[in-house]
């Protein structure tokens, strides 16, 4: 994938009309806004849909920025259009992933695909991190939910609430 190629922008999963990068950037900006509203410092690996953000550099950038929690937002896609739902991937912080998964699947109104431990994704090497798959671009129902204008704000609040809850334990 081009996300592994320095200097090349990767649009992520796509369907005939929409790109993952465009959708998740709306969610990322909402997440940043919600975190800042709570007084939390924020850092984004990219602020637009043209600047490359190679996967191998994202963790290092977060470490340099002294982040304590790293959330990576994504959309799934499958050649099987029946595939649907929200899932959260983790390596080190199952508690964080579990809290995010419950809250995000609830506010998205999509199938809860659960949390999955993965050791093959660079972003999850960060000590307290989660990769959230918000839904499937290839599924018409998931896509409709992803495109609802209120969903980015709802998901942002859900993720921030999950972070607060996991830090309180």
C-alpha positions as CSV (number, residue, x, y, z in Angstrom):
1,X,0.0,0.0,0.0
2,X,1.1,3.5,-0.7
3,X,0.8,4.4,3.0
4,X,4.1,2.6,3.4
5,X,5.7,4.7,0.7
6,X,7.3,7.9,2.0
7,X,6.0,10.9,0.2
8,X,2.9,9.2,-1.3
9,X,-0.6,10.0,0.0
10,X,-2.7,6.9,0.6
11,X,-6.5,7.4,0.3
12,X,-7.1,4.1,2.1
13,X,-10.2,2.0,1.4
14,X,-12.4,3.2,-1.3
15,X,-15.7,2.5,-3.0
16,X,-17.0,4.0,-6.2
17,X,-17.5,7.5,-4.7
18,X,-15.9,7.7,-1.2
19,X,-12.4,7.5,0.2
20,X,-11.5,6.3,3.7
21,X,-9.1,9.2,4.1
22,X,-11.9,11.8,3.5
23,X,-14.4,10.2,5.9
24,X,-12.0,9.5,8.8
25,X,-10.5,13.0,8.6
26,X,-13.9,14.4,9.5
27,X,-14.0,12.0,12.5
28,X,-10.4,12.9,13.4
29,X,-11.1,16.6,13.5
30,X,-14.2,16.0,15.6
31,X,-12.1,13.9,18.0
32,X,-9.5,16.6,18.2
33,X,-12.2,19.2,18.9
34,X,-13.7,17.1,21.7
35,X,-10.4,16.3,23.3
36,X,-9.4,20.0,23.3
37,X,-12.9,20.9,24.7
38,X,-11.9,18.6,27.6
39,X,-8.6,20.4,28.0
40,X,-6.5,17.6,26.6
41,X,-3.5,18.3,24.4
42,X,-3.8,16.8,20.9
43,X,-1.6,15.7,18.1
44,X,-2.7,14.6,14.6
45,X,-0.6,12.7,12.2
46,X,-2.2,14.5,9.3
47,X,-4.5,17.5,9.0
48,X,-5.6,17.2,5.4
49,X,-6.1,14.7,2.6
50,X,-3.0,15.4,0.6
51,X,-0.2,15.3,3.1
52,X,1.5,11.8,3.2
53,X,1.5,10.2,6.7
54,X,3.5,7.0,6.2
55,X,2.6,4.3,8.7
56,X,6.1,3.7,9.8
57,X,6.5,7.3,10.9
58,X,3.2,7.7,12.8
59,X,4.2,6.1,16.1
60,X,7.5,8.0,16.2
61,X,5.7,11.3,15.5
62,X,3.3,10.5,18.4
63,X,6.2,9.6,20.7
64,X,8.1,12.8,19.8
65,X,4.9,14.8,20.5
66,X,4.7,13.1,23.9
67,X,1.3,11.6,23.3
68,X,-0.1,9.4,26.1
69,X,-2.8,7.7,24.0
70,X,-2.9,7.1,20.2
71,X,-6.2,6.6,18.4
72,X,-6.1,5.6,14.8
73,X,-9.4,5.9,12.9
74,X,-10.2,3.8,9.8
75,X,-13.0,2.4,7.6
76,X,-13.0,-1.2,6.5
77,X,-13.9,-2.6,3.1
78,X,-14.6,-6.0,1.8
79,X,-15.4,-7.6,-1.6
80,X,-18.3,-9.2,0.4
81,X,-20.8,-6.4,0.7
82,X,-22.6,-8.2,3.6
83,X,-19.5,-7.6,5.8
84,X,-20.4,-4.9,8.3
85,X,-19.8,-3.4,11.7
86,X,-17.4,-1.7,14.1
87,X,-14.2,-3.3,15.4
88,X,-11.3,-2.1,17.5
89,X,-7.8,-3.5,17.2
90,X,-5.2,-3.3,19.9
91,X,-1.8,-4.8,21.0
92,X,-1.0,-3.6,24.5
93,X,-4.2,-1.9,25.9
94,X,-7.2,-4.3,25.7
95,X,-9.0,-2.3,28.4
96,X,-8.9,0.9,26.2
97,X,-10.0,-1.1,23.1
98,X,-12.9,-2.7,25.0
99,X,-14.2,0.6,26.2
100,X,-13.9,2.2,22.8
101,X,-15.5,-0.7,21.1
102,X,-18.6,-0.7,23.3
103,X,-19.1,3.0,23.0
104,X,-18.4,3.4,19.3
105,X,-20.5,0.5,18.1
106,X,-23.3,1.8,20.3
107,X,-23.3,5.4,18.9
108,X,-22.7,4.2,15.3
109,X,-25.7,1.8,15.6
110,X,-23.7,-0.9,13.8
111,X,-22.8,-4.5,14.5
112,X,-20.3,-4.9,17.3
113,X,-17.5,-7.0,15.7
114,X,-15.5,-6.9,19.0
115,X,-11.9,-6.2,19.8
116,X,-9.1,-8.0,18.2
117,X,-5.5,-8.3,19.3
118,X,-3.1,-7.6,16.4
119,X,0.7,-7.6,16.5
120,X,1.2,-6.9,12.8
121,X,0.2,-3.3,12.7
122,X,2.8,-0.5,13.2
123,X,0.4,1.9,14.8
124,X,-0.4,-0.5,17.6
125,X,3.2,-0.6,18.7
126,X,2.5,2.6,20.6
127,X,2.0,1.6,24.3
128,X,-1.6,2.9,24.7
129,X,-3.2,2.7,21.3
130,X,-6.3,1.5,19.5
131,X,-7.2,1.3,15.8
132,X,-10.9,1.8,15.4
133,X,-12.6,0.5,12.2
134,X,-15.7,2.7,12.2
135,X,-17.6,0.6,9.6
136,X,-17.4,-0.8,6.1
137,X,-17.3,1.5,3.0
138,X,-18.4,-1.5,1.0
139,X,-21.6,-2.0,3.0
140,X,-24.5,0.3,2.1
141,X,-25.9,0.5,5.6
142,X,-22.5,1.1,7.2
143,X,-21.7,3.7,4.7
144,X,-25.0,5.5,5.2
145,X,-24.3,5.6,9.0
146,X,-20.7,6.8,8.4
147,X,-21.9,9.7,6.3
148,X,-24.5,11.0,8.8
149,X,-23.4,14.5,9.8
150,X,-23.9,13.9,13.6
151,X,-21.8,10.7,13.7
152,X,-18.3,12.3,13.9
153,X,-19.3,14.3,17.0
154,X,-21.0,11.3,18.6
155,X,-18.0,9.1,17.9
156,X,-15.6,11.7,19.2
157,X,-17.5,11.9,22.5
158,X,-17.7,8.1,22.8
159,X,-13.9,7.7,22.3
160,X,-13.1,10.5,24.8
161,X,-15.4,8.9,27.3
162,X,-13.7,5.6,26.8
163,X,-10.3,7.1,27.2
164,X,-11.5,8.8,30.5
165,X,-13.0,5.6,31.8
166,X,-9.9,3.5,31.0
167,X,-7.6,6.1,32.6
168,X,-9.8,6.1,35.8
169,X,-9.3,2.4,36.4
